[in-house]
Amino acid sequence: MIAIIDYGIGNLFSIYNGLKRVYDQPLLVTLDGVASLKDAAGIIVPGVGAFDDCARSFRPFAAIVIECIESGVPVLGICVGMQLLFEGSEEGSETGLGLIPGSVVRLPKTVRVPHMGWNNLAIQRPTQLLDGITERDYFYFVHSYHCVPRDAARVIASVDYGGALAAAVQRDNLFGVQFHPEKSSKKGLHILRNFAAIAQGT
């Protein structure tokens, strides 16, 4: 199964329903069922809202998720779920997981905040998560802060919004997307399908 972590934050049912369309075993996992994450083929960390709220709510899940990542389980962070993978955010004072060195900073003053709408990606390097995705495909974004990894090689796709910003990142079996695949029509479902294939080792 692929676990979607229910830590009280995020578009859980949008993600669940999107994943259900491309994969037959999604499971919403609350803190009561956190031990089941050890049996997951893949894990999705959603996130909507303020960084500090998400970081505090996610903290009880952090140790077991890190354990799963270290054991090779693919993990996908979405929106603030991606930002939690970094060390911290200008939006607040809580620390992130620090799994990808770097920080989360506010969007440039030269652009409208939040960044809300459809944008295409500039693909930086091949990765299974983006198989079948081209730079003509559009995805739905809504965010006021963006991730800046210290190692630019972690960026697998960028988006042009007041400059090139990280739209998707990867470190081995750890993935993050700033956009919302569950709200990005057929191409968003395609990315969820790709993640399910990664989780199943196909």
N, C-alpha and C positions, 0 to 999 in steps of 0.2 A: 504494500500500500504506500501511497504518498500522503504524508501528514501535512495538514495546514494548521499551523499553530494558532489557537484561539487564546490570545492573551488580553482580550477585551478591546483591541484596537484593530481597525481595518475593515475593508469590504469583504468580510468573510464569505458571505453567501454568493457574492459576485464571483469571487475566486473559486469557491467550491463548485458552483454551477458551470463556470468556464472549464475547469479541469475535468468535471464529470463528462463534458462533451467529447473529450479526447482520451479519457482514461477512466477505467471502470472501478477503481478502488481508492478514491480520495477519502480522507478521514479528517474531520475536525478534532483536534486534540487540545483539551483544556488541561489545566494544572493537575486535576484529579487523575488524568490518564497519561501524565508525562512519561511514565516508564515505557509506554508503548512506542515512544520515539526510537527506542533501541531496535525495534523490529521494522522500522520504516525503510523503504527502498529509496525514498527521497523526502525532503522536508522543504516546505514553503513558509517563509516568514513574511507576512503581509505588514502593512503599516500605513496609517493615515493620521494626520494631525501633527502635533508638536513633538519634537525629538525627545524632550525630557519625559513627557508622559509615556511615550513608547518605551524608552529605555528603562524606566522604573517598572512598568508593567511586564516587560520581557525578562527582567532580571531573574525571576525564579526558574526560567527555562534555560538560562544561558549556559550553565555548566554542562547539562546533558546535550545541548545542541553542539557545543564545542567538542564534546566527546564523540558525537556522531560524525562531525566533520573530520576529525582526526582519524577516525576509523574508515574514512572513504565514502561516507554517505553524501550524495549530492545535495546541496542546499541552495535554494533560490530566494533572495531577498527582493521584495517589491516595494518601490517608492521609499517610504521611511524605513521599511524593512531592509532595503539596500543601505541606507545611511547608517543604520545600526551596526553594520559590519565594520565601520571605520572607527577611529579613535575617539572622536567627539565632534560636536557641532557648535558653530557660532550661535545657533538658535537657543542654546541653553547651557547648563553647567554639568549635566550628567555625562558620564563616560560611555562610549560605545564599546563594542566587543573587541575592537582593535585587531580584528582578523585580517584586515587590509590596512596597512599603514597609510595614514593620510587623514584629512579632516573634511568636514562639511561646512561650506561657507555660503553666505547669502548671494543671491543672484546679483549681477552687476546693476549699478544704479541707472545705467543707460537703457535698461529694458523694463517693460511692464512686469510688475510682480503682483500675483504669482504668474508663472509661466503656465498658461492653461490653453490647451488646444492640441491640434494634430501637427506632428512634424515627422519628417523622414530622418533616417539615420545615415551617418557616414561610417561604414563598417571599417574598422581598423585592422582586424586580422581574422582569419578563419577560426571558427569554433562551432561545435555541434549545436550549441544553443541557438545560433543564428543560421543554421542550415536552411536553405530555401528562402531566406530573406534577402531582398535587394535594397539598394538605396532609393528605389522608387516607392517603397512601401512606407506607409505612415502609421504612427502610433500615438496614443493619447497620453499627454503629460498634464500634470497639475502639481506644481511644487514651487516653493519660494527659495529653497536652498539646494545646493548641488555638491556632489562629491569631488574631491580633488585628491586622488591617490598620489603618494610620493613617487611611486614608480609608474610612469606613464604607460608602461607595457601592460598594466592591469586593465587598461581601457580597451574593450573589444568593439565598442561602437560609441560614437559621439553624436551630439545634436548641435546644430548651429542656432544659438539664442544669445545674441550679444557676444558671440565668440564660440569656440568649440568647447562644449561641456560634456562631461562623462554621462552617457546615456545607458551604458551597460559595462559591467566589469566582470573579471574572472580571475580567480586564483585557484588553480587546480580544480577541485570538485566544488568550489564555492563560487556562486554566481550572484550578480545583482543587476536589476534593471530599474532605472529611475521612472520609466513610463509604466502604465498600467496595462499589461497584456490582456487582463480580463475585460477591459473596456475598449480594446483595440480591434474589434471585429475579427475577421477571418485570420488576419496575419498575427494578431495577438494570440488566438487559439493555436496557431501554428507554432509559436514559441512555447506555449504550454505543452504541446505535443512533443516538441523537441526535448523539453526537460523530462517529460515522462519517459522518453526513449533513453535518455542519459541514465535516469534512475533504474531502468530495467536492464541497462547494459547492452542496449541494441543500437 
